[in-house]
């Protein structure tokens, strides 16, 4: 009897490892690991706007800006941010926005966080969103701050979430 249980454990473990390496294993969000998304901010100088690049599972980055495929949705569950080089003790508001792809003038604020910069002009934070926010395939994530010029080189943002249909 013990031998059968051991075989079952080994076979089950191998099956789950195969599912995981194929991207089929479920995560705490109930989606496959291939649907998990980590996006890193990157300032698009051609459009003078903050955009995001997806990090791959092998710790390399995509070479183009992240876009949601037609029929899919991005659910953002966590926001990490780092602000550097600001004016000491200044209050800064960071907005994560949903931008209509192709029309930068159409956007909605999905997340906002106000922080006071420390004596060196820096601030950082991590926010886990209980419900998250959803971005559809006609839009993309973006970011703005209340201080003009700060977003170009002094703000780093990481968005965590997952894709679903």
PASEBA-1860 file (N, C-alpha, C; in nm, 3 decimals):
! residues 165
1> XXXXXXXX> 0.082/-0.120/0.000/0.000/0.000/0.000/0.087/0.126/0.000 ~ 0.193/0.127/0.079/0.283/0.242/0.085/0.349/0.266/-0.050 ~ 0.382/0.158/-0.120/0.446/0.170/-0.251/0.353/0.239/-0.350 ~ 0.224/0.204/-0.349/0.127/0.268/-0.439/0.115/0.417/-0.409 ~ 0.109/0.455/-0.282/0.100/0.595/-0.245/0.223/0.671/-0.292 ~ 0.340/0.612/-0.276/0.463/0.677/-0.320/0.463/0.697/-0.470 ~ 0.419/0.595/-0.544/0.411/0.607/-0.690/0.312/0.715/-0.730 ~ 0.199/0.721/-0.662/0.098/0.821/-0.692/0.152/0.963/-0.666
9> XXXXXXXX> 0.224/0.978/-0.556/0.282/1.108/-0.525/0.383/1.148/-0.632 ~ 0.468/1.055/-0.675/0.568/1.084/-0.777/0.502/1.119/-0.909 ~ 0.404/1.041/-0.951/0.335/1.066/-1.077/0.261/1.200/-1.073 ~ 0.193/1.227/-0.962/0.122/1.354/-0.947/0.220/1.471/-0.950 ~ 0.331/1.459/-0.882/0.432/1.565/-0.883/0.487/1.589/-1.022 ~ 0.517/1.482/-1.095/0.567/1.496/-1.232/0.463/1.561/-1.322 ~ 0.336/1.523/-1.305/0.228/1.581/-1.385/0.215/1.730/-1.358 ~ 0.218/1.769/-1.229/0.207/1.911/-1.195/0.328/1.990/-1.244
17> XXXXXXXX> 0.447/1.930/-1.238/0.567/1.998/-1.290/0.554/2.018/-1.441 ~ 0.501/1.919/-1.511/0.483/1.932/-1.656/0.382/2.040/-1.688 ~ 0.272/2.044/-1.613/0.172/2.149/-1.634/0.233/2.287/-1.608 ~ 0.310/2.296/-1.500/0.370/2.424/-1.466/0.468/2.471/-1.573 ~ 0.553/2.381/-1.622/0.651/2.421/-1.723/0.583/2.453/-1.854 ~ 0.465/2.397/-1.878/0.390/2.429/-2.000/0.305/2.554/-1.981 ~ 0.301/2.606/-1.859/0.225/2.727/-1.834/0.080/2.699/-1.797 ~ 0.046/2.578/-1.765/-0.093/2.544/-1.737/-0.127/2.540/-1.589
25> XXXXXXXX> -0.029/2.543/-1.503/-0.058/2.535/-1.360/-0.127/2.664/-1.315 ~ -0.222/2.649/-1.227/-0.294/2.766/-1.178/-0.215/2.835/-1.069 ~ -0.232/2.965/-1.061/-0.170/3.046/-0.957/-0.275/3.079/-0.853 ~ -0.239/3.164/-0.757/-0.337/3.205/-0.655/-0.453/3.282/-0.717 ~ -0.435/3.333/-0.839/-0.542/3.404/-0.908/-0.629/3.311/-0.991 ~ -0.593/3.181/-0.996/-0.669/3.086/-1.075/-0.640/3.093/-1.223 ~ -0.529/3.155/-1.261/-0.488/3.162/-1.402/-0.354/3.093/-1.418 ~ -0.323/3.053/-1.541/-0.195/2.988/-1.569/-0.079/3.084/-1.552
33> XXXXXXXX> 0.038/3.028/-1.525/0.155/3.113/-1.501/0.190/3.197/-1.624 ~ 0.155/3.150/-1.742/0.186/3.229/-1.861/0.099/3.354/-1.870 ~ -0.009/3.360/-1.792/-0.097/3.477/-1.793/-0.060/3.580/-1.688 ~ 0.037/3.548/-1.601/0.084/3.648/-1.505/0.163/3.754/-1.579 ~ 0.149/3.878/-1.537/0.212/3.990/-1.607/0.286/4.078/-1.507 ~ 0.411/4.111/-1.540/0.487/4.213/-1.469/0.529/4.316/-1.571 ~ 0.487/4.440/-1.549/0.516/4.549/-1.641/0.605/4.652/-1.572 ~ 0.706/4.699/-1.644/0.799/4.799/-1.592/0.782/4.926/-1.674
41> XXXXXXXX> 0.778/5.039/-1.605/0.757/5.166/-1.674/0.877/5.203/-1.762 ~ 0.845/5.270/-1.871/0.947/5.318/-1.964/0.892/5.444/-2.030 ~ 0.965/5.553/-2.022/0.916/5.678/-2.079/0.935/5.676/-2.230 ~ 0.826/5.696/-2.303/0.827/5.700/-2.449/0.853/5.845/-2.492 ~ 0.976/5.874/-2.529/1.012/6.012/-2.565/0.943/6.059/-2.692 ~ 0.910/5.966/-2.782/0.844/6.008/-2.906/0.704/6.060/-2.882 ~ 0.637/6.009/-2.778/0.500/6.052/-2.747/0.492/6.132/-2.618 ~ 0.608/6.148/-2.552/0.615/6.219/-2.425/0.512/6.167/-2.325
49> XXXXXXXX> 0.513/6.036/-2.307/0.420/5.971/-2.216/0.484/5.848/-2.153 ~ 0.436/5.809/-2.037/0.484/5.689/-1.971/0.413/5.568/-2.032 ~ 0.491/5.467/-2.064/0.437/5.342/-2.118/0.498/5.228/-2.038 ~ 0.465/5.105/-2.074/0.513/4.990/-1.997/0.565/4.880/-2.089 ~ 0.669/4.811/-2.042/0.728/4.698/-2.112/0.711/4.575/-2.024 ~ 0.677/4.462/-2.086/0.655/4.338/-2.009/0.787/4.268/-1.982 ~ 0.803/4.221/-1.857/0.917/4.137/-1.824/0.879/3.993/-1.853 ~ 0.972/3.919/-1.910/0.948/3.778/-1.939/0.989/3.693/-1.819
57> XXXXXXXX> 0.948/3.567/-1.822/0.979/3.477/-1.711/1.128/3.451/-1.696 ~ 1.206/3.472/-1.803/1.351/3.449/-1.795/1.426/3.575/-1.751 ~ 1.354/3.674/-1.700/1.409/3.800/-1.646/1.459/3.895/-1.754 ~ 1.426/3.868/-1.879/1.456/3.964/-1.985/1.330/4.045/-2.012 ~ 1.344/4.153/-2.085/1.230/4.239/-2.114/1.192/4.228/-2.261 ~ 1.063/4.246/-2.288/1.019/4.256/-2.427/1.087/4.377/-2.490 ~ 1.093/4.380/-2.622/1.158/4.492/-2.689/1.061/4.600/-2.732 ~ 0.932/4.574/-2.719/0.832/4.676/-2.756/0.738/4.699/-2.639
65> XXXXXXXX> 0.663/4.809/-2.648/0.569/4.841/-2.543/0.458/4.737/-2.536 ~ 0.410/4.710/-2.414/0.308/4.609/-2.390/0.172/4.656/-2.441 ~ 0.105/4.568/-2.513/-0.032/4.592/-2.556/-0.113/4.467/-2.527 ~ -0.238/4.486/-2.490/-0.328/4.376/-2.456/-0.389/4.324/-2.586 ~ -0.380/4.192/-2.605/-0.434/4.132/-2.728/-0.586/4.142/-2.731 ~ -0.640/4.152/-2.850/-0.784/4.164/-2.870/-0.859/4.052/-2.797 ~ -0.964/4.090/-2.727/-1.046/3.993/-2.655/-0.996/3.962/-2.515 ~ -0.880/4.016/-2.478/-0.824/3.992/-2.345/-0.837/4.116/-2.257
73> XXXXXXXX> -0.816/4.095/-2.128/-0.819/4.201/-2.030/-0.697/4.186/-1.940 ~ -0.642/4.297/-1.896/-0.536/4.297/-1.797/-0.596/4.339/-1.664 ~ -0.579/4.256/-1.562/-0.623/4.289/-1.427/-0.497/4.326/-1.348 ~ -0.485/4.451/-1.307/-0.370/4.497/-1.230/-0.401/4.476/-1.083 ~ -0.313/4.403/-1.013/-0.337/4.368/-0.873/-0.242/4.435/-0.775 ~ -0.126/4.480/-0.823/-0.026/4.542/-0.736/0.046/4.654/-0.810 ~ 0.084/4.757/-0.736/0.160/4.869/-0.791/0.279/4.894/-0.700 ~ 0.401/4.891/-0.758/0.523/4.931/-0.688/0.571/5.059/-0.752
81> XXXXXXXX> 0.625/5.151/-0.672/0.677/5.273/-0.733/0.797/5.325/-0.655 ~ 0.883/5.398/-0.728/0.999/5.463/-0.671/1.011/5.600/-0.736 ~ 1.015/5.702/-0.655/1.033/5.840/-0.703/1.166/5.890/-0.647 ~ 1.251/5.942/-0.734/1.382/5.993/-0.691/1.405/6.132/-0.748 ~ 1.494/6.205/-0.686/1.537/6.333/-0.741/1.435/6.444/-0.737 ~ 1.335/6.432/-0.652/1.236/6.538/-0.639/1.281/6.643/-0.538 ~ 1.197/6.737/-0.514/1.224/6.841/-0.415/1.197/6.785/-0.276 ~ 1.294/6.792/-0.185/1.272/6.738/-0.050/1.144/6.792/0.014
89> XXXXXXXX> 1.073/6.703/0.084/0.950/6.732/0.159/0.832/6.775/0.072 ~ 0.844/6.761/-0.058/0.735/6.796/-0.150/0.633/6.682/-0.155 ~ 0.506/6.717/-0.170/0.403/6.617/-0.191/0.391/6.590/-0.341 ~ 0.384/6.461/-0.376/0.371/6.421/-0.516/0.255/6.323/-0.526 ~ 0.171/6.342/-0.625/0.064/6.248/-0.653/0.100/6.169/-0.777 ~ 0.096/6.037/-0.764/0.122/5.946/-0.875/-0.011/5.887/-0.920 ~ -0.042/5.900/-1.047/-0.165/5.842/-1.103/-0.129/5.733/-1.202 ~ -0.190/5.616/-1.186/-0.184/5.513/-1.290/-0.312/5.533/-1.370
97> XXXXXXXX> -0.295/5.550/-1.499/-0.410/5.584/-1.583/-0.434/5.475/-1.687 ~ -0.558/5.469/-1.734/-0.594/5.382/-1.846/-0.609/5.473/-1.967 ~ -0.521/5.451/-2.064/-0.514/5.537/-2.182/-0.576/5.465/-2.301 ~ -0.663/5.533/-2.373/-0.719/5.477/-2.496/-0.606/5.466/-2.598 ~ -0.577/5.347/-2.647/-0.469/5.327/-2.742/-0.491/5.414/-2.865 ~ -0.388/5.490/-2.902/-0.398/5.575/-3.019/-0.456/5.713/-2.992 ~ -0.502/5.738/-2.869/-0.560/5.868/-2.838/-0.519/5.908/-2.696 ~ -0.403/5.971/-2.683/-0.349/6.003/-2.552/-0.435/6.101/-2.473
105> XXXXXXXX> -0.525/6.173/-2.541/-0.609/6.270/-2.469/-0.727/6.202/-2.399 ~ -0.752/6.074/-2.431/-0.862/6.002/-2.366/-0.803/5.905/-2.264 ~ -0.822/5.938/-2.136/-0.773/5.850/-2.030/-0.859/5.866/-1.906 ~ -0.849/5.767/-1.818/-0.917/5.770/-1.689/-0.817/5.730/-1.581 ~ -0.825/5.793/-1.466/-0.738/5.757/-1.354/-0.795/5.631/-1.289 ~ -0.709/5.527/-1.279/-0.752/5.401/-1.218/-0.695/5.384/-1.077 ~ -0.585/5.452/-1.049/-0.518/5.439/-0.921/-0.446/5.571/-0.892 ~ -0.454/5.618/-0.769/-0.382/5.739/-0.732/-0.320/5.721/-0.594
113> XXXXXXXX> -0.201/5.776/-0.579/-0.131/5.766/-0.451/-0.054/5.896/-0.428 ~ -0.077/5.961/-0.316/-0.002/6.081/-0.281/0.101/6.045/-0.175 ~ 0.224/6.093/-0.196/0.332/6.066/-0.101/0.408/6.196/-0.075 ~ 0.470/6.200/0.040/0.559/6.313/0.072/0.701/6.264/0.053 ~ 0.777/6.335/-0.030/0.915/6.298/-0.054/0.997/6.321/0.072 ~ 1.097/6.236/0.094/1.179/6.249/0.214/1.279/6.365/0.201 ~ 1.369/6.377/0.295/1.463/6.489/0.297/1.562/6.486/0.181 ~ 1.568/6.374/0.110/1.655/6.363/-0.009/1.574/6.370/-0.138
121> XXXXXXXX> 1.443/6.389/-0.127/1.358/6.399/-0.245/1.315/6.266/-0.304 ~ 1.309/6.162/-0.219/1.275/6.027/-0.265/1.152/5.974/-0.193 ~ 1.084/5.880/-0.257/0.971/5.808/-0.194/0.953/5.677/-0.268 ~ 0.901/5.578/-0.197/0.871/5.450/-0.261/0.751/5.388/-0.192 ~ 0.693/5.291/-0.259/0.579/5.224/-0.198/0.534/5.103/-0.277 ~ 0.452/5.023/-0.213/0.390/4.906/-0.274/0.247/4.904/-0.227 ~ 0.156/4.888/-0.322/0.015/4.881/-0.288/-0.045/4.756/-0.350 ~ -0.107/4.674/-0.268/-0.181/4.558/-0.316/-0.327/4.599/-0.324
129> XXXXXXXX> -0.385/4.583/-0.441/-0.523/4.625/-0.464/-0.615/4.507/-0.439 ~ -0.708/4.521/-0.347/-0.797/4.410/-0.312/-0.874/4.358/-0.433 ~ -0.932/4.447/-0.510/-1.010/4.406/-0.626/-0.933/4.426/-0.756 ~ -0.830/4.508/-0.755/-0.756/4.538/-0.876/-0.837/4.630/-0.966 ~ -0.780/4.660/-1.082/-0.854/4.732/-1.184/-0.828/4.667/-1.319 ~ -0.923/4.684/-1.411/-0.922/4.611/-1.538/-0.897/4.707/-1.653 ~ -0.812/4.663/-1.747/-0.786/4.738/-1.870/-0.818/4.646/-1.986 ~ -0.900/4.694/-2.081/-0.935/4.609/-2.195/-0.837/4.627/-2.310
137> XXXXXXXX> -0.859/4.554/-2.419/-0.765/4.552/-2.530/-0.766/4.678/-2.615 ~ -0.858/4.770/-2.589/-0.859/4.896/-2.663/-0.780/5.004/-2.590 ~ -0.722/4.967/-2.476/-0.652/5.064/-2.392/-0.519/5.007/-2.345 ~ -0.444/5.089/-2.273/-0.316/5.047/-2.218/-0.291/5.122/-2.087 ~ -0.203/5.070/-2.001/-0.171/5.144/-1.879/-0.075/5.259/-1.908 ~ -0.084/5.364/-1.829/0.005/5.479/-1.837/0.022/5.536/-1.699 ~ 0.096/5.646/-1.687/0.118/5.708/-1.556/0.144/5.857/-1.572 ~ 0.110/5.931/-1.467/0.134/6.075/-1.460/0.165/6.111/-1.315
145> XXXXXXXX> 0.232/6.225/-1.297/0.251/6.278/-1.162/0.203/6.421/-1.156 ~ 0.186/6.469/-1.034/0.141/6.607/-1.013/0.253/6.708/-1.034 ~ 0.376/6.661/-1.050/0.491/6.750/-1.067/0.538/6.742/-1.212 ~ 0.522/6.848/-1.291/0.565/6.845/-1.431/0.713/6.812/-1.443 ~ 0.746/6.724/-1.537/0.884/6.687/-1.563/0.938/6.573/-1.479 ~ 0.872/6.541/-1.369/0.922/6.435/-1.281/0.909/6.297/-1.343 ~ 0.804/6.274/-1.420/0.774/6.141/-1.473/0.878/6.094/-1.574 ~ 0.944/6.186/-1.646/1.034/6.147/-1.753/1.150/6.059/-1.707
153> XXXXXXXX> 1.214/6.093/-1.597/1.333/6.016/-1.559/1.340/5.982/-1.411 ~ 1.250/6.032/-1.332/1.262/6.015/-1.187/1.156/5.925/-1.125 ~ 1.076/5.859/-1.206/0.971/5.772/-1.153/0.985/5.635/-1.218 ~ 0.989/5.535/-1.133/0.991/5.396/-1.180/0.869/5.327/-1.122 ~ 0.796/5.256/-1.208/0.672/5.190/-1.166/0.675/5.045/-1.214 ~ 0.630/4.956/-1.129/0.611/4.816/-1.168/0.466/4.781/-1.141 ~ 0.399/4.730/-1.243/0.261/4.681/-1.228/0.263/4.529/-1.233 ~ 0.190/4.468/-1.140/0.176/4.322/-1.139/0.028/4.291/-1.163
161> XXXXX> 0.001/4.182/-1.234/-0.136/4.143/-1.258/-0.143/4.018/-1.343 ~ -0.255/4.003/-1.412/-0.271/3.884/-1.496/-0.365/3.917/-1.612 ~ -0.351/3.835/-1.717/-0.437/3.846/-1.834/-0.550/3.745/-1.824 ~ -0.668/3.786/-1.869/-0.783/3.697/-1.871/-0.868/3.733/-1.993 ~ -0.959/3.643/-2.028/-1.046/3.672/-2.144/-1.191/3.685/-2.100
END
